[in-house]
């Protein structure tokens, strides 16, 4: 067991510039020299830089550059949270080829929670000390908009300390169509009912070719970005994702990241980028191999380097595995997500039907410390959590 590295977060841990963490003379690929200069100067990388990062075989220099940017921002701190995912229904109007989760009503495996189910699960999470519930589901054709409002208001009334991170941009667009309200009106109503922030799911890859081949009928990239832009204008923090390793090209991945960076410049509000490693098992794309571990590490590192205006990069251990997520802390990642507990959308370890996917706080902290980093519990908005068992508060800043 390594020496305990836990200590309060202080500004001194991230006070050095990026240059201080770049190792002189260590880069063996000449194509990375100009990129290292840009990283040290804080200059945004362009498309050609992104492609050079993908094409390099100098994986250690790639990791070093991403880690330099990470340490300049966060020092040796690595974040986690105590959360609970609730997938309220897998009944969905769409049938995306990459998705193993969706079902039609009456189909084997289809389910939908009632409000009491959701309140009970959230109550279990609150009693265990969770700071957040993360609620997403399929595009249910028959649940009225009032059901979602009642769910949020009921949760806020019962568990006022729990942060409600709910609904992808795809769900928000669905609710606007369902209710015949504008996206802005839907978001305002949800915020008044208790919505605290939004996750980043549903972005997939911002490319029309990929969209039409894999998830035709789903909200296109301009619609996804418009939902998040409006959320940011309303003061609702959101996350961003990219689902990689299926039919997209590396060039399309780079363009996706640049579009996210441009939107962050235009309408700030993204907290973190979460690259999601495609898991083909059980989907219509099950014949594809999915990303390798090396591809996962490069995706995480390149996301850190391309998105210089994003504060955080998260490795979602459900999709990258906890072992690779641990290694990724040296490749630009500063957040390992949280305890999760139940997750029904993808199942990498344990096979189909393994919805119980949980990490204990002790395990997460051990993984972080063994990698040489300082575990720091955060809330959804990246405020330091002060904990006494199941009771908690956020540190004043």
Buried (B, 14 or more C-beta within 10 A) or exposed (E): EEEEBEEEBEEEBBEEEBBEBBEEEEBEBEBBEBBBEBBBEEEBBBEEBBBBBBEBEBBEBBBBBBBBBBBBBBBBBBBBBBBBBBBBBBBBBBBBBBBBBBBEEEEEEBBBBEEEEBBEBBBEBBEBBBBBBBBBBBBBEEBEBEBBBEBBBBBBEEBEEBBBBBBBBBBBBBBBBBBEBEBBEBBBBBBEBBBBBBBBBBBBBBBEEBBEBBBEEBBBBEBBBBBBBBBBEBEBBBBBBBBBBBBBEBEBBBBBBBBBBEBBEEBEBBBBBBBBBBBBEBBBBEEBEBBEBEBBBBBBBBBBBBBBBBBBBBBBBBBBBBEBBBBBBBBBBBBBBBBBBBBBBBBBEEEEEEBEBEBEBEEBBBBBBEBEBBBBBBBBBBBBBEEEEEEBBBEEE
